């Protein structure tokens, strides 16, 4: 005998709408798989439910589907550090000298490489930031939680947390993110403290092979002097694509 599901009450519908507005996504209150809870027990190798585990329900318009749609919205991407004026691969103008950088970012964004690191260097205004933002937007659209940071602004945020648990929380979150783009390295003070924190973040991400992109206006030889440890991790031939963006300044045409 098939089970007759009870219709969600007005209160349950109101709560569901509240979570949808608060978080940007929610379960389907009419879902026949999870009955609106949003989670189900996965099926084990023997075909039986594993009651000790739960996963997001993948029913139509339910939690997993709703979250995937939300992760493609401008609102979500702004939270992940992407500007409202989205910079995408489609909008990137490939001037002479930018093709290699474009290809490296595009391949990583679309899962066409097994190397999780990119170190991109080049002159100011050659499109490095555009490629970083296009990468982060594309990864989030694939369901990979990814964030974009300007290194100088990130260092300011970390510095304000000195002496508190905030800085530990920030560094832990940066180390565990599925993907992160660290844009404009080397343009801040490059203090010993800043380099130490950045080295800590990159070292952990390198150890766990998490997607990590760093751009800079420095040369590779300058990076070697600034931080041999960052150079070693970001230039690891097994994990990283090192690319020189030879493009000219888009803003001035120099």
HELIX and SHEET records of a PDB file:
HELIX    1   1 UNK A   10  UNK A   23  1                                  14    
HELIX    2   2 UNK A   63  UNK A   70  1                                   8    
HELIX    3   3 UNK A   74  UNK A   79  1                                   6    
HELIX    4   4 UNK A   99  UNK A  109  1                                  11    
HELIX    5   5 UNK A  128  UNK A  141  1                                  14    
HELIX    6   6 UNK A  151  UNK A  160  1                                  10    
HELIX    7   7 UNK A  165  UNK A  176  1                                  12    
HELIX    8   8 UNK A  192  UNK A  207  1                                  16    
HELIX    9   9 UNK A  220  UNK A  226  1                                   7    
HELIX   10  10 UNK A  228  UNK A  234  1                                   7    
SHEET    1   A 2 UNK A  39  UNK A  40  0                                        
SHEET    2   A 2 UNK A  55  UNK A  56 -1                                        
SHEET    1   B 5 UNK A 146  UNK A 150  0                                        
SHEET    2   B 5 UNK A 179  UNK A 185  1                                        
SHEET    3   B 5 UNK A 211  UNK A 216  1                                        
SHEET    4   B 5 UNK A 117  UNK A 122  1                                        
SHEET    5   B 5 UNK A 240  UNK A 245  1                                        
END                                                                             
